[in-house]
Amino acid sequence: MLESEKYAIAASLHVVLRRKLGRVTDVDWMVKNRDYALEVLRVAREQRDPELVALAARFEAAIVPPRPAPPRDAAHVISATPGLTDLRKRARAALDGVRPLADAFPRRGVGSLR
């Protein structure tokens, strides 16, 4: 959301709070400081006034970024991607005859005396 839109909503909230409660807020600080903004929203919501609650919801949506979507399961992505399962099968077939790297070197000093 644009800064100007945040300022517009904060200014509307400021006007309504001043008119209904006599509370004076700092619009600039409300847009720049998240903790201050959340406290102003708490005060606005405590009044149970429909106009204040609606403005508080709009302002909160403007200052609090939406939560990112949870990551999809990797197995689901692999199975849903066409051609990727064929690639996995070919990779497994290519590695069937390959000896593990640990078997290529003798174990010295591990579990026995030198």
LINQUI-V171780 format. One record per helix or strand of 3 or more residues. SS is the DSSP state (h for helix, s for strand). FROM is the first residue (numbers start at 1). TO is the last residue. Records with the same first field share a line. If there is no record, write none. Layout:
# LINQUI-V171780
SS->FROM-TO / FROM-TO
This chain:
# LINQUI-V171780
h->3-21 / 27-32 / 34-46 / 50-63 / 74-80 / 84-95 / 101-104
